[in-house]
Amino acid sequence: HGADLKAHVANTASQYNLPAHNVNLKNVCDREKMRYYFPDPVVQRSINLNMAILDCYHKELKPLEHYIEQMAKQHNPVHLNILQTINGIGRILALT
């Protein structure tokens, strides 16, 4: 869902012929920048809703990811470390 929201923000900027925003919406400070990016107040309100939802995802998912990672480290740390050494398998994918 978060990826859909981020894509919507990028697509909206393109649709309104605005310059590409060089921000990573994963970062709180970059999401703040997007709260004032669009000149049309109706569009900006829609984007602000997306940013608020991303803020909620960030708040809820970070602790959950941390908890799952700790549980995986306790369950089988050797296999977790082996998975994380494979190119393309990051922290989250190794937990699945």
TORMIFI-818507 format. One record per residue: residue in three letters; z, x, y of N, C-alpha, C in turn; residue number from 0. Coordinates in Angstrom, 3 decimals, always signed. Last residue first. Example, Ala and Ser with C-alpha at 12.3 -4.5 7.8 and 13.67 -1.06 7.14 Angstrom:
<rs>
SER;+7.080;+12.850;-2.250;+7.140;+13.670;-1.060;+7.870;+12.900;+0.030;1;
ALA;+7.800;+13.190;-5.690;+7.800;+12.300;-4.500;+7.800;+13.200;-3.300;0;
</rs>
This chain:
<rs>
THR;+5.637;+10.963;-13.168;+5.153;+9.739;-13.820;+4.998;+9.907;-15.309;95;
LEU;+6.310;+13.320;-11.988;+7.411;+12.419;-12.347;+6.943;+11.195;-13.117;94;
ALA;+4.002;+14.541;-11.229;+4.738;+15.134;-12.350;+5.858;+14.217;-12.831;93;
LEU;+3.348;+13.112;-8.941;+2.582;+12.877;-10.165;+3.300;+13.438;-11.392;92;
ILE;+5.183;+14.237;-7.080;+5.271;+12.833;-7.478;+4.548;+12.586;-8.797;91;
ARG;+4.465;+17.001;-6.876;+5.835;+16.576;-7.120;+5.905;+15.166;-7.676;90;
GLY;+1.177;+17.296;-8.333;+2.219;+17.564;-7.358;+3.567;+17.023;-7.802;89;
ILE;-1.412;+18.570;-9.851;-0.237;+17.756;-10.189;+0.884;+18.164;-9.248;88;
GLY;-3.247;+20.362;-8.947;-3.539;+18.940;-8.768;-2.384;+18.036;-9.150;87;
ASN;-2.570;+22.819;-11.360;-3.249;+22.470;-10.104;-3.553;+20.982;-10.071;86;
ILE;+0.592;+22.952;-12.863;-0.817;+22.602;-13.045;-1.420;+22.210;-11.699;85;
THR;+3.258;+23.202;-12.447;+2.454;+24.425;-12.306;+0.961;+24.152;-12.441;84;
GLN;+4.433;+20.796;-13.011;+4.243;+21.125;-11.598;+3.462;+22.417;-11.393;83;
LEU;+4.678;+20.895;-15.798;+3.729;+19.964;-15.173;+3.421;+20.364;-13.740;82;
ILE;+6.762;+22.778;-16.002;+5.430;+23.075;-16.546;+4.382;+22.172;-15.898;81;
ASN;+8.891;+21.364;-14.835;+8.398;+22.607;-14.219;+7.006;+22.969;-14.717;80;
LEU;+9.139;+19.270;-16.698;+8.851;+18.979;-15.288;+8.282;+20.217;-14.600;79;
HIS;+9.842;+20.667;-19.011;+8.561;+19.952;-18.959;+8.167;+19.630;-17.517;78;
VAL;+12.369;+21.632;-18.133;+11.308;+22.553;-18.560;+9.945;+21.874;-18.468;77;
PRO;+14.012;+19.401;-17.584;+13.569;+20.278;-16.495;+12.424;+21.215;-16.881;76;
ASN;+14.525;+16.509;-18.502;+13.737;+17.556;-19.153;+13.175;+18.506;-18.091;75;
HIS;+16.757;+15.223;-17.160;+16.222;+14.767;-18.449;+15.473;+15.875;-19.189;74;
GLN;+17.209;+16.445;-14.724;+18.289;+16.404;-15.715;+17.744;+16.092;-17.104;73;
LYS;+14.777;+16.062;-13.486;+15.280;+17.431;-13.637;+16.394;+17.489;-14.674;72;
ALA;+14.691;+13.285;-13.448;+13.712;+14.018;-14.258;+14.173;+15.452;-14.498;71;
MET;+16.744;+12.746;-11.615;+16.859;+12.263;-12.994;+15.899;+13.020;-13.916;70;
GLN;+15.649;+13.874;-9.308;+16.903;+14.403;-9.856;+17.084;+13.990;-11.313;69;
GLU;+13.414;+12.193;-8.991;+13.228;+13.624;-9.214;+14.488;+14.254;-9.810;68;
ILE;+14.661;+9.761;-8.494;+13.835;+9.905;-9.700;+13.629;+11.385;-10.026;67;
TYR;+15.889;+10.398;-6.009;+16.684;+9.983;-7.172;+15.900;+10.199;-8.472;66;
HIS;+13.636;+10.902;-4.402;+14.644;+11.944;-4.617;+15.477;+11.637;-5.863;65;
GLU;+12.399;+8.404;-4.430;+11.700;+9.564;-4.984;+12.682;+10.686;-5.301;64;
LEU;+14.422;+6.954;-3.089;+14.047;+6.605;-4.456;+13.329;+7.772;-5.136;63;
PRO;+14.453;+8.123;-0.525;+15.634;+8.224;-1.396;+15.313;+7.908;-2.856;62;
LYS;+11.666;+7.472;+0.192;+12.178;+8.842;+0.153;+13.422;+8.956;-0.732;61;
LEU;+11.356;+4.641;+0.260;+10.782;+5.426;-0.828;+11.330;+6.848;-0.926;60;
GLU;+12.632;+3.592;+2.570;+13.020;+3.143;+1.229;+12.540;+4.078;+0.122;59;
LYS;+11.463;+4.936;+4.752;+12.927;+4.804;+4.650;+13.357;+4.467;+3.226;58;
HIS;+8.736;+4.583;+4.254;+9.309;+5.924;+4.322;+10.821;+5.868;+4.099;57;
TYR;+8.512;+1.797;+4.439;+8.170;+2.485;+3.188;+8.839;+3.852;+3.146;56;
CYS;+9.213;+1.507;+7.157;+10.043;+0.909;+6.096;+9.775;+1.578;+4.754;55;
ASP;+7.066;+2.840;+8.367;+8.439;+3.306;+8.594;+9.376;+2.776;+7.514;54;
LEU;+4.980;+1.185;+7.541;+5.030;+2.563;+7.044;+6.419;+3.164;+7.240;53;
ILE;+5.677;-1.047;+9.080;+5.702;-1.148;+7.614;+5.753;+0.249;+6.999;52;
ALA;+5.257;+0.020;+11.627;+6.593;-0.462;+11.251;+6.725;-0.573;+9.732;51;
MET;+2.505;+0.511;+11.547;+3.435;+1.634;+11.699;+4.853;+1.236;+11.286;50;
ASN;+1.536;-2.123;+11.347;+1.274;-1.157;+10.274;+2.250;+0.013;+10.339;49;
LEU;+2.417;-3.026;+13.848;+2.942;-3.642;+12.632;+2.724;-2.705;+11.442;48;
ASN;+0.814;-1.447;+15.472;+2.265;-1.264;+15.511;+2.935;-1.896;+14.299;47;
ILE;-1.666;-2.575;+14.925;-1.398;-1.201;+14.488;+0.103;-0.937;+14.483;46;
SER;-1.287;-5.048;+16.182;-1.585;-4.988;+14.753;-1.270;-3.599;+14.190;45;
ARG;-0.955;-4.176;+18.820;+0.131;-4.915;+18.151;-0.056;-4.894;+16.631;44;
GLN;-3.433;-3.072;+19.350;-2.256;-2.203;+19.299;-1.095;-2.894;+18.597;43;
VAL;-4.992;-5.362;+19.418;-5.227;-4.366;+18.370;-3.991;-3.481;+18.220;42;
VAL;-3.883;-6.488;+21.712;-3.873;-7.239;+20.450;-4.058;-6.279;+19.271;41;
PRO;-4.330;-4.587;+23.754;-2.961;-4.914;+23.336;-2.880;-5.681;+22.013;40;
ASP;-6.538;-1.941;+23.677;-6.475;-3.397;+23.523;-5.092;-3.775;+22.991;39;
PRO;-6.222;+0.840;+23.477;-6.118;+0.192;+24.786;-5.995;-1.332;+24.704;38;
PHE;-4.244;+2.588;+21.126;-5.322;+1.621;+21.338;-5.153;+0.904;+22.673;37;
TYR;-1.950;+4.242;+21.065;-3.288;+4.828;+20.961;-4.403;+3.878;+21.380;36;
TYR;+0.747;+3.943;+20.769;+0.193;+3.824;+22.126;-1.265;+4.279;+22.176;35;
ARG;+1.458;+4.400;+18.208;+1.970;+3.159;+18.808;+1.408;+2.927;+20.213;34;
MET;+0.711;+6.894;+17.428;-0.251;+5.812;+17.209;+0.206;+4.495;+17.832;33;
LYS;+2.981;+8.403;+17.856;+1.811;+8.611;+18.720;+0.833;+7.447;+18.612;32;
GLU;+4.568;+7.591;+15.697;+4.948;+7.206;+17.065;+3.769;+7.348;+18.024;31;
ARG;+3.341;+8.897;+13.620;+3.265;+7.429;+13.658;+3.636;+6.924;+15.049;30;
ASP;+4.106;+11.488;+14.275;+2.692;+11.121;+14.375;+2.507;+9.607;+14.373;29;
CYS;+6.827;+11.369;+13.746;+6.384;+11.656;+15.119;+4.908;+11.302;+15.311;28;
VAL;+6.841;+10.868;+10.953;+7.373;+9.873;+11.888;+6.841;+10.117;+13.300;27;
ASN;+4.097;+11.536;+8.829;+5.138;+12.043;+9.722;+5.543;+10.987;+10.742;26;
LYS;+2.033;+10.294;+7.652;+3.197;+10.517;+6.806;+4.392;+10.948;+7.665;25;
LEU;-0.103;+10.358;+9.280;+0.765;+9.186;+9.390;+1.952;+9.240;+8.439;24;
ASN;-1.043;+12.963;+11.018;-0.706;+12.671;+9.635;+0.312;+11.542;+9.665;23;
VAL;-3.751;+13.040;+13.344;-2.337;+12.890;+13.024;-2.194;+12.619;+11.531;22;
ASN;-6.027;+13.026;+15.165;-5.676;+14.128;+14.266;-4.180;+14.095;+14.003;21;
HIS;-8.229;+10.393;+15.459;-6.868;+10.857;+15.717;-6.524;+11.920;+14.685;20;
ALA;-11.420;+10.433;+16.815;-10.607;+10.521;+15.594;-9.230;+11.061;+15.953;19;
PRO;-11.860;+8.378;+19.713;-11.939;+9.666;+19.029;-11.022;+9.676;+17.806;18;
LEU;-13.080;+5.044;+19.236;-12.092;+5.964;+19.781;-12.221;+7.293;+19.045;17;
ASN;-14.621;+2.845;+18.509;-15.263;+4.042;+19.059;-14.282;+4.969;+19.765;16;
TYR;-13.421;+0.890;+17.109;-13.314;+0.783;+18.556;-13.868;+2.016;+19.264;15;
GLN;-13.825;+1.731;+14.510;-14.466;+0.487;+14.947;-14.447;+0.341;+16.461;14;
SER;-12.124;+3.976;+14.414;-13.578;+4.141;+14.318;-14.307;+2.910;+14.851;13;
ALA;-9.644;+2.738;+14.510;-10.016;+3.700;+15.555;-11.530;+3.889;+15.578;12;
THR;-9.801;+1.294;+12.120;-9.713;+0.583;+13.399;-10.102;+1.504;+14.544;11;
ASN;-9.773;+3.311;+10.199;-10.960;+2.465;+10.347;-10.965;+1.734;+11.677;10;
ALA;-7.159;+4.304;+10.551;-8.328;+5.175;+10.754;-9.587;+4.351;+10.985;9;
VAL;-5.669;+2.001;+9.893;-5.519;+2.627;+11.209;-6.738;+3.498;+11.513;8;
HIS;-6.491;+1.611;+7.249;-6.751;+0.576;+8.257;-6.656;+1.158;+9.660;7;
ALA;-5.447;+3.870;+6.008;-6.904;+3.714;+6.093;-7.271;+2.681;+7.152;6;
LYS;-2.742;+3.220;+6.190;-3.249;+4.417;+6.872;-4.763;+4.345;+7.036;5;
LEU;-2.680;+0.958;+4.554;-2.305;+0.852;+5.967;-2.850;+2.038;+6.760;4;
ASP;-3.432;+2.057;+2.098;-4.251;+1.001;+2.710;-3.956;+0.884;+4.201;3;
ALA;-1.300;+3.773;+1.634;-2.645;+4.342;+1.829;-3.570;+3.323;+2.481;2;
GLY;+0.753;+1.932;+1.221;+0.789;+2.820;+2.375;-0.572;+3.415;+2.679;1;
HIS;+0.000;+0.815;-1.201;+0.000;+0.000;+0.000;+0.000;+0.858;+1.265;0;
</rs>
